[in-house]
Amino acid sequence: MAKWQVQEAKAKFSELMDKAEHEGPQIVTRHGEERVVVLSIEDYENMDPRNKSLKELLLGGPKFDDLEIEREPDFGREIDLSDLDI
């Protein structure tokens, strides 16, 4: 992501907007510290969960296709039923 000092961002705001739209998010700094990110409306709408259905949200999460889980075999536990009056 490109970084802009706040003075430069103010002076070249149209250029900042164009770059955010065509090149991706742009960071604006103040006193060398990252303060804000300028996004295109398309990038913003893609991030906004209110624009997605529940199905899209669930399917858009992390993928676990290659996840391998190993566990110890569980044979249950022994229960003594000899004390029961049946």
N, C-alpha and C positions, 0 to 999 in steps of 0.2 A: 504494500500500500504506500502510496506517495504521502509525504508529510509536507504540510504548509505551516509557516509561521502565521500567527493571527493577522499581522499587518499585511502580509502578502495575500492571505485569503480574502481580506476585506478589499484590497486594491484590485484583485483579479477574480472577483466572485463569479463572474460569468464563465471564466475559464475553469474555475474550481467545479462549477456545476457540470460543465461539459465533460470534464475528466471523470467525475463521479458517474455520469451516465454511460460513458463509453469505455472507461478503463477500470471501473470498480471503485470501491469505497476509498475516500480520501481522509487522512487524519489531519486535524488542525491542532497545533501546539501553542502554548502560551508559556513563556519563560522556559522553553525547552521541555515542558511537561505535556504529554498527550492529554488533550481535554475533550475533544469531540470527534465524531466521525460523520462525514457527509456521505449519504447514500443516494443512489438513484431511487425513484419511486418504485421501480420494478424490484430492486433488491429489497427495499423495505417491505413491500407487499408479500414477497416470498418468505420473509421472516415472520410476518404477523400471523400468529396462530388463529386469529379470528377469521381469517380468509380460508381456512381449511376445514374440511369435514373431519369427523372423528376417525373415519377410516383412513384418511390421508395422514392425520397426525400419528396414528398407530403404525401405519406402514412406513412412515418417514423416520422412524426411530433407528437406533443402531441395529445393524444386521448381525445375526448370530449364526449364520449358515455354517461357518467353520468351527463353531464352538464345540469342544469336546469335553464332556463332563464325566469324570470317573468317580465311582463311589464304591464303598465297601458293600459286599452282598449282605443283605439283611434277612436273616432267617426267622425273625420274630423272637419272641421270648416264651419260655416254658411257664405254664400256669398250672398250679396244683389244684385240681378240682375235687380231690378226695374228701375234703371237708364239707362239701355241699350236700345237703339233704335233698335228693332228687327222687 
